[in-house]
């Protein structure tokens, strides 16, 4: 009687004798045959299948194998769906953050004023202490902030200081 090799013995017997790709394919084939044999043995132990002929047993084995393949495929799809859902959640959170950041902020502690190439830059911190920058078109800014508007700002500041 011929001794049946274990997977490890089969694996060791192939090392260095064949290319790695072929080695992998042969191990997969070995595993497939071993799984088929285990399945066939399990089927033979089932009392309700005692009256089946070989063709019927092969059909049941094939159906169970397909069942396992479908089950594995469903697990893969569920994992992909979960990853997709998590990615969509991250995108939604990023959109919410972007929308939140579009709300009005108060610039405290202006630490940079710069005008270059027709753009005006103000940089400072918001209410939470985080840095942020506002860029204006310098020409539009000058249209809005003229002498009258500057005088209005000064008057409002003076009122505020006087009321303290």
Buried (B, 14 or more C-beta within 10 A) or exposed (E): EEEEEEEEEBBEEBEEEEEEEEBEEBBEEBEEEBEBEEBBEEBEEEEEEEEBEEEEBBEBBEEEBEEEEEEEEEEEEEEEEEEEEEEEEEEEEEEEEEEEEEEEBEBEEEEEEEEEEEEBBBBBBBEEEEEEEEEBEBEEEEEEBEEEEEEEEEEEEEEEEEEE
